[in-house]
Every structure is written in structure tokens, then in C-alpha cells.
Amino acid sequence: MDVVIFCGGKGTRMGNETVDKPKPMTEIGGMPILWHIMKIYDRYGHKRFILPLGYKGDIIKNWFHHNRKNINWDIVFADTGLETLKGGRLKIIENEVITDKFHLTYGDGVSNINLNLLEKFHNSHNGVATLTAVMPNSRFGSVSINGGLVDKFEEKPRKDFINGGFFILNKEIFNYLHNDGKTDFEYGTLNKLSEEKKLYAYKHLDFWHPMDSPREKEQLDQLCENRTPPWMI
């Protein structure tokens, strides 16, 4: 299946990391996180990637151009505009998708997800889309208080399931998108699919880690030190 990776955002919460480069080019373990994400898909035999570009997209193009001898991937670079919302970016690359179903994920998160099981789950239902639901650990402990007494304390409680990316979509998804560039993906498209009972969730309870802040980048860097990181195992 084709793999689409959102690469167009500005990544403003990353601070100085994204002043001179787009967020997917932020390095962890000495390589861009985008490369790490593509390696996840490569492990399962997916080698055709479509990258909707926006903010400093030329830096992504140039990196792959200079490293092309070491990469055995078919990559489509698509300029989708600086301010285009993710749903709009997806609509723009509609004609580049050549498989009836395709993978989609964000350019800022890694996981040890089993993509074969994800695909099997997607094929088991009649929906349009499958998202991967994850349950990350909270950074903060929770306190349950009863009459002034703490009757329950959890150092690292679990949160509710959240959208962890790593989607599989049928091409029917493009019928839910518009050409004006203003279609949001999560709060527009996915909401609509949910209302129509066409959005399913595959639960992944193992490793998943986003990179939304410099602190999370440091955590990912630490996971790369002196060992194979968990998303590469």
C-alpha cells in the first residue's frame, strides 16, 4: 500500500528546533524523525511514500536527494502550501495515491505497531477509515480525595485512548475532503466519519511516542542511545 506522511506543518511548539527546518526533519539518534517513521513502514514492505509538503519543504526534498544512494524508496514530493490544513493537504495528493487503500500518519511520532495486524483489522470491517488508538502514560500523578483524605494515589496513571495516527484509509476518504485547502482532518473529516459509523479504532497498547516538544525529542534521543530504539525492534 502507498504511505502518506503529513510533512507540512510548522511545528511551532518545538521552539528553536523548527526555526530552520520543518518538524519532520528534527533529528533523533542522528537521523530525521521522518526517516525513522519511513523505516517503520519499510519493515513491513511498504516502500512508496507520498509526502505532502508545506513549511520549508525544500529542506525535506534536498535531504532525500543527498541521501538517495542509501535509500530504496519511491518518494513523491507534493507541494501542498504553507497554510493548508491537513485535510486539504490530503485532498491535494488524491491523484498521487495509486492503491485502493493506503496508510497515513503524522510526521512526528513513532511506534512499534504491527502494521500487518493493523491491516488485518482494517480489512475486517466495512468502514472508510481505521485510526490507531493509543493510551500514553501521563507525566503527572493523580490524586483521589475523599473528605480531605487522599484515598487513592497513582504515580503514573493511564489516560483515555487518544488518536495515535497510523491510519489506514480507503480511497473513499477523498469524498469527504474539499479543494479549498480549509478542510481539517481530525475535527472535520474524522468527526464526520465517526457520525456515520465509518471510523474504526485499532487499539495499540505497546510502545508509542509523539514528538510535540523539545522534552519529548530528548526522550526519543535517550531511547536511541547505545541500543536499538523500541520502534525499530
HELIX and SHEET records of a PDB file:
HELIX    1   1 THR A   12  THR A   18  5                                   7    
HELIX    2   2 LYS A   23  MET A   25  5                                   3    
HELIX    3   3 ILE A   33  ASP A   42  1                                  10    
HELIX    4   4 GLY A   57  HIS A   66  1                                  10    
HELIX    5   5 ARG A   68  ASN A   70  5                                   3    
HELIX    6   6 LYS A   86  ILE A   92  1                                   7    
HELIX    7   7 GLU A   94  GLU A   96  5                                   3    
HELIX    8   8 LEU A  115  ASN A  123  1                                   9    
HELIX    9   9 LYS A  171  TYR A  176  5                                   6    
HELIX   10  10 PHE A  185  LEU A  190  3                                   6    
HELIX   11  11 ASN A  191  GLU A  195  1                                   5    
HELIX   12  12 PRO A  214  CYS A  224  1                                  11    
HELIX   13  13 PRO A  230  MET A  232  5                                   3    
SHEET    1   A 7 ASP A  74  ASP A  79  0                                        
SHEET    2   A 7 ARG A  48  LEU A  53  1                                        
SHEET    3   A 7 ASP A   2  PHE A   6  1                                        
SHEET    4   A 7 LYS A 101  TYR A 106  1                                        
SHEET    5   A 7 PHE A 167  ASN A 170 -1                                        
SHEET    6   A 7 ALA A 129  VAL A 134 -1                                        
SHEET    7   A 7 ILE A 162  ASN A 163 -1                                        
SHEET    1   B 7 ASP A  74  ASP A  79  0                                        
SHEET    2   B 7 ARG A  48  LEU A  53  1                                        
SHEET    3   B 7 ASP A   2  PHE A   6  1                                        
SHEET    4   B 7 LYS A 101  TYR A 106  1                                        
SHEET    5   B 7 PHE A 167  ASN A 170 -1                                        
SHEET    6   B 7 ALA A 129  VAL A 134 -1                                        
SHEET    7   B 7 LEU A 199  HIS A 204  1                                        
SHEET    1   C 2 GLU A  27  ILE A  28  0                                        
SHEET    2   C 2 MET A  31  PRO A  32 -1                                        
SHEET    1   D 2 GLY A 109  SER A 111  0                                        
SHEET    2   D 2 TRP A 208  PRO A 210 -1                                        
SHEET    1   E 2 SER A 142  ASN A 146  0                                        
SHEET    2   E 2 LEU A 149  GLU A 154 -1                                        
END                                                                             
